[in-house]
Each structure stands twice: as C-alpha cells, then as structure tokens.
C-alpha cells in the first residue's frame, strides 16, 4: 500500500479499511506513540539530571 493511499483514507469514511490498510495505520500510530514517549522520557530524565546537578552544586 502506498503512503499516498494510506494518507488519503479517513477513519470517518463510510468504507471500512482493508486489513492491510488498518495494519499500516496502526503501525504508523504505534511508531508515532513510541517516538513521543521516548522524547518525553528523555526530557524527563534530562530535567531530573539537571535538578540533581543543581542540588549537588548547592551542597
């Protein structure tokens, strides 16, 4: 399935997605969720590390 076909489909459409299309949609959603989660975790641990460094510098 081409990316153009995938991007043209809307879940609000009256037609049901094919199994192939649904799998591609779910795979893309999972990849985006994983990337978003990884960025949030990296930002979180960066902030924790900065707070720890600041605390250690005070002591």
C-alpha positions in Angstrom: 0.0 0.0 0.0 1.4 3.4 -0.9 1.8 6.2 1.5 -0.5 8.3 -0.7 -3.3 5.7 -0.4 -2.8 5.5 3.3 -2.9 9.2 3.8 -6.0 9.6 1.6 -8.0 7.2 3.8 -10.0 8.8 6.7 -11.4 6.7 9.6 -14.6 8.7 9.3 -15.1 7.4 5.8 -18.1 5.2 5.1 -16.0 2.4 3.8 -14.2 0.0 6.0 -10.4 -0.1 5.8 -8.8 -3.3 4.4 -6.8 -5.4 6.8 -3.6 -4.2 5.1 -4.7 -0.5 5.5 -5.7 -1.0 9.1 -2.4 -2.7 9.9 -0.5 0.2 8.2 -2.5 2.8 10.1 -1.9 1.0 13.4 1.8 0.6 12.7 2.2 4.3 11.9 0.3 5.2 15.1 2.5 2.9 17.2 5.6 4.4 15.7 4.4 7.9 16.5 3.4 7.0 20.0 6.8 5.3 20.6 8.7 8.4 19.4 6.6 10.7 21.5 7.1 8.5 24.6 10.8 8.3 24.0 11.1 12.1 23.7 9.0 12.6 26.9 11.2 10.2 28.8 14.4 11.8 27.5 13.1 15.2 28.5 12.0 13.9 31.9 15.4 12.3 32.7 17.2 15.4 31.4 15.2 17.6 33.8 15.8 15.2 36.7 19.5 15.1 36.0 19.6 19.0 35.8 17.8 19.2 39.2 20.2 16.7 40.7 23.2 18.6 39.4 21.8 21.8 40.8 21.2 20.2 44.2 24.7 18.7 44.3 26.2 22.1 43.5 24.4 23.6 46.4 25.8 21.1 48.9 
